[in-house]
């Protein structure tokens, strides 16, 4: 498992953090009546976005960690 580099900030800026839960169900429209809703999977990826201020050297380190 990858380990987060110690020289990078460990948190996003507090006011920029957004977490979006995964879409686990699929909705199928019916010709008559309500839409059919069923579970697609039991788990899915959670989308997390945020702002992190880094220097040029830290940016390079972040890209190397990511790739």
C-alpha positions in Angstrom: 0.0 0.0 0.0 1.3 3.5 -0.9 2.3 5.8 2.0 1.5 9.5 1.8 4.8 11.5 1.5 5.6 13.3 4.8 6.7 16.5 3.0 3.2 17.0 1.5 0.3 18.7 3.4 -1.9 16.1 5.0 -5.2 17.9 4.7 -7.2 20.0 2.2 -8.1 23.6 2.9 -11.1 23.3 5.3 -13.5 25.4 3.2 -12.7 23.5 0.0 -13.4 19.9 1.0 -16.3 18.2 -0.8 -17.2 14.5 -0.5 -19.7 13.0 -2.9 -21.2 9.6 -2.0 -21.2 6.9 -4.7 -24.2 6.2 -6.9 -25.1 2.6 -6.0 -28.5 2.3 -7.6 -29.8 2.3 -11.2 -33.2 3.8 -12.2 -35.1 2.4 -15.2 -38.1 4.4 -16.4 -41.2 2.2 -17.0 -43.8 2.8 -19.6 -46.5 2.9 -16.9 -46.1 3.6 -13.2 -43.1 4.5 -11.1 -39.5 3.9 -12.2 -37.9 0.6 -11.3 -35.0 1.2 -8.9 -32.5 -1.6 -8.2 -29.1 -1.8 -6.5 -26.2 -1.8 -9.0 -23.6 -2.8 -6.5 -22.9 -2.9 -2.7 -19.9 -0.5 -2.8 -18.5 2.1 -5.1 -15.9 4.9 -5.2 -16.5 8.1 -3.2 -15.5 11.2 -5.1 -13.4 13.6 -2.9 -12.3 17.1 -4.1 -10.5 19.9 -2.4 -7.8 22.5 -2.5 -4.2 21.9 -1.3 -1.6 24.6 -1.4 1.8 23.3 -2.4 5.1 24.6 -3.7 6.6 23.6 -7.1 8.7 20.9 -5.5 5.8 19.6 -3.5 3.7 19.5 -6.7 6.3 17.4 -8.4 6.4 15.1 -5.4 2.6 14.8 -5.5 2.6 13.9 -9.2 5.3 11.2 -8.6 3.2 9.8 -5.8 0.1 9.8 -7.9 1.6 8.1 -11.0 
